[in-house]
């Protein structure tokens, strides 16, 4: 019966939708007023309580969608936007990889301009925000390179991951990601050197000072520099690897969810989800670092890291479950004598990938992430 919930909803009155919305709003109001404060207090603790409660609502929605078929989940989203539930036109960024195409004298750099889309600014600003969250240049750089390796690993499943070599390493890793990380480190340096002396708004005599105090309310109350120290102990090493693992999984979930549920990248649902992940991720990383830095402090065991990791596992479970159901409609295409598998692998290919991934894991332990790519696609 649950799997046909979308069909049932098409015949119910509008007050059913209003009732569901009212239940969500009452839960959010209750949570904002009753849930204890977290590590962040600016601009107001109620904002971060709201983020945590919204994360719980989002988690419950993921659990419900997990029990639906792929088609039912897509049809369910049509109650949010009638334009959803339609197959996506996936864009492949591979093909002609010439930087200078002499066969087009009018525009020999057309291959470069063709790769310029919404993902270019999102790469830059995304890594700037992630640097502000993680506050570590080495971890961000490792994650940036690892994600490009994951794109190579999973390009047989997601057409968006099929890119030219210079698109992977020059435009993405070096320019967009690198500049975003560099800007993030400059911002971190400014925030660490900024003095934090607070006065009441009404104790400031000038209007300029009052405006500056209002603007500062949206910044941090104080600043803590993250020193992850991954090589200080074996436990710390695996904890940092776990942070990298979950961060990369969150990145992959963004692409797989839009692929399975047919969500366009600029759609409002994708944007709202990313905003929620940014706020929830900032709290989770802060609590996770405090747990590693001072494990004896019971006040910072935190709720957000566990909730965020649960959401990531739900994302991943949804893709695995719905992809296995879609294997009955697989399409295997031939292009330039290269066998391209859209959703599954040839029999025996996963054994090769498992061996290569384990070998890479011995060379660089944080490279164990592609092992997730197996998922019994036989």
C-alpha angles and dihedrals in degrees: 000000000000091000089061095048091116092057092049093049092059090070102043124100122257093255089072089064091045090051092053091048091048091052090053093048093049090050091049092048092049092048095048091054100039111030114097120251123265131215094286121074104166133128084002133325089236090069092059092044087054090050091052093048091047088052089055091051090048090049091052090050090052091051091052093048089048090068094052129084118251093256093047091050090052092048090049090059089057087074086065095043124005090209091066126086094065125118115262124239098231115208120220115212095193127077114082105034100176112133090202114031108195091185088073104054092171092060113005091172094057092119090062094047090048090061092054106102141122092301092068097067091036089056091052100044092037093059092043089057093043090052090053089051099045097031093202127107096202096051092048092049093049090049091048093053092041093055091054088052089050090053089055090047097049103034090108088066104037118042090202089067093059101099139151119263093250090049089056101044107021107033098030111027100029107029110024100027095033095050091045091052091046092051089047092054091050089051090049091051091052093048092048093052096043114105115238109208114149129203131176115267094240092051091063109091102201128066090226090056091048091052091048090050091051091050091048089056087074092055130073121295090220136348131246121189113221115228104178095182095198093179097049093091141353091249091052090048093056091044091056089046088052090053091052091045095052092044092053091046089054089052092051092046090061092060098038094050093053089046096050098037095038097240119162112231095240093047116125092240091059092047093048091048092052091048090050091049091051094053095040091043093052091055092043094052091047092051092042092053092047089051091053095041096047110014091168092065106094092190092073103046084110136199100225100070092055093045093047093049089049090054090051091052090049090052091050093045091052092054093047094047096045094041091054089054090049093054090088088069100045121152119206112194133192118222123172091339090301117124108229119189115202102199110355140039131244114262110275096019094101091059089059092047092048092053094047093047092050090050091052089047089060091052097045115008095206089064093077089097096092090062085081086069091078101072093155097283092167 
